[in-house]
Amino acid sequence: MAASSRAQVLRLYRALLRESQGFTAYGYRTYAIRRIRDAFRENKHLKDSEEIQTLVNKARTNLEIIHRQVTIGQLYSTQKLVIESPENTEII
């Protein structure tokens, strides 16, 4: 993979993770982050530039979907789950 292509993929990876942090729902947020990490790890050994470009285009489409869903989710706020509360992180 060329250096510019590698940098492009890393920027896309970071953008996907950053955008996924915006999900207000804990379940959606953790699922999206896990799926992004798993998908990039699964395809990190690809050498075919055409296949890499196809996956990059698919990831860009998914980034747009995540951005749209995060925006919609922020319109309808909910209470945080018990697992998300900082006071619940104490060791008993």
ABEGO torsion letter per residue (X at the ends): XBAAAAAAAAAAAAAAAAAAAABABAAAAAAAAAAAAAAAAAAAABABAAAAAAAAAAAAAAAAAAAAAAAAAAABBBBBBAAABAAAABBX
